[in-house]
Amino acid sequence: AEERSAKERVLEFFMDLHAVPMEMRLPQLRKPLYEQLLLQLVEVASYPADFETWAECYMDDADSFHRFREQFLAELFESAFLVLGTDYYKVIMSLFARFQDKAAATAWQAAEAVIFSLRTVAVLVKASLNLSSKGQAQAATAEANDVHQMLKILFTHVSGGVKQIGVTKDVFLSHHVVVEGVARLIGSYA
């Protein structure tokens, strides 16, 4: 809890920064910074290393963890998406490279945090796709095509594990929290 309090203070800077118009920021406080922030947010959003169930977890408690993620971190993921646009997906998809080898021993917490980062921006993504489908500029249509392509890759990759029920090495089937996260992710984009 004390560690989270320190992280919250650091992350509040980025929430405050989001209120500053992009053109008024120093170049160092634009896209490259948010690409790095996004990688750190995924790490911060991960379940505790000792988590199996909340009853057995000594590093955190369920209420404060979920409040931190669903309120505080979700807002930061949304801010990062607004700054990065489709580059948000490119950064997140770079993390998916860790899961390409289904036999790799990858921590389920990292996979679940990646899934969470994609779910938190679903409303913004769907809104941007809706705008581009209403005849917006060609650039918006190209962006929508990029998002559709990335979603296709994402859902193909995630659902690839579903075909292999019983293969415990698949990170997306390795823990009930990840399976629940995948279901919520699919529902959020439906």
Disulfide bonds with the S-S distance in Angstrom:
none
